[in-house]
Amino acid sequence: MSSNDTETPPHTPANGPQPAPLEAKELQDKNMERLRAYASFSYQLVIAVGAVITFAYLFSINFFPVGLTAGEAVLFVFIALAFGFVYSIFWLYGTFSALWAFQTVLWIVYKLRSLYHFLFHGRRPRSDIYFLHTARWRPGKRWQPTRIRRSGRKTVAAGSQKMLLPHVFQGWLPGLSSLMTFMLMAAVAFSKANVVFTEFLEAFFFSGIFTLLFLWIISNIRKSAGGKAHGAAPSYFVLGLVFAAFPLGIVIFFIGVKALLFPVFAGIGIRMPHVSIELPESERGSIDRAAEVLGRPLLDCRRTAGGRLLVHDADIFWTAVGSVSLVQFNISESSATPFGNRETISRKVDLRIDTANLHIIKAVPQLDPCFDISSDMAFQAGSHVLSSAAVQSLKEMVGAIKMRGTPAHIIVRSHGDAVNSGGAADGTSPDNQNLLKLRAEAVAELLTSLLIADKPSMASESADSHEPRVNCPLDQQTTAHQVEQCNVPNRRVEVYVNYARPKTGDRISLN
């Protein structure tokens, strides 16, 4: 047989035989199916986590939304992502800011252990012996090799390993950066003088120490196994439990569920603290009863288009999802602590309001309020002397004024009706104008004495009957009693307050 007739063996790639096209397609289909299964499981897991977080938040505020639809289940995904983002940012901060403290503790423990071995066992740990000068380097010191050999025989391996963190956390540069980060956030907490914010940072700082402790344990487990990662490294489930569940439990133990979840739901617009709201006139009774419970006025003297009520200092705990919103009004009491004033809720009122009727106004700085009192309650007919009920009402008003900030300028305006005290129907007689002016001055004098520490500038004036709240008919078919009752809302004294340093949401109450 000639050389030309010799059969050429088929070419075999160096990487081995390649799968047939059909097998490759089946392998690709299996990979895609596995990928879809992973994606579906991840999506369901995120929804489950979001649902757990949402129910924990609803349980903490004692509320369950009404009118949820199946499509709003996607909200759970955004809640889970928002919670994961907020928690991850602060958890990383806590871990990094605690690095310098953990390095310091490890250094002290290591030095104490070295001293113990040297004093009570006549030797140093093997990790120290490795750094001693041997006879190779110092030929004149012949005692050192003998001591090294003797210590090497006597030192127990389990007690002589040097305690190390992972390589990325070792050295003076990460420790110095960690210390600077810790001092920066401490300065921010001190400048804000906010107890809740300070406790928030403290909780994540301790959770960071716990995280570094487990990193140190894992690092030493790997080292004791001879540097081999397989066989000694914990499973992914254990790592996830350590780096997620345990630090989370520490944070919840220190600050509670509310402090951890409130920023999440405030970030996605479900919770809105310290805002102004507009309500229909049908909610007037609920607002009046809430004001009686709290002992401070809630309604603003101004009315929007359509006669809607304007209410300030509302804490919205749930809105935009479902058909019912949860609105809270509260009274807080401050107590001094080393990190600032802690505000604790002493009285509160929760209102469930139809979401369609709720209009939210969030302004920075907050809207300046306007309070009013009824002239029929504050004065006797034809008199400008304040009654005891009016004095008590003005004291409650002062409490509401101070709660919002430091007043800089106050304007008191007295309003009358179209029927003056003398019985004339023009509402512009000198007696009526003078009476309204005296009433405004009486209210301004009392407010000045109650706000003597704040020293706001005070002005008083009479608005006569030019700005009625309601228009009452004056015809022959209307009796005098009906006109009198109709004009009750028009006879009032309004107090407009402008603030020098308004509070724009720094108040945080979690009780």
Disulfide bonds with the S-S distance in Angstrom:
Cys301-Cys370 1.52
Cys472-Cys486 2.00
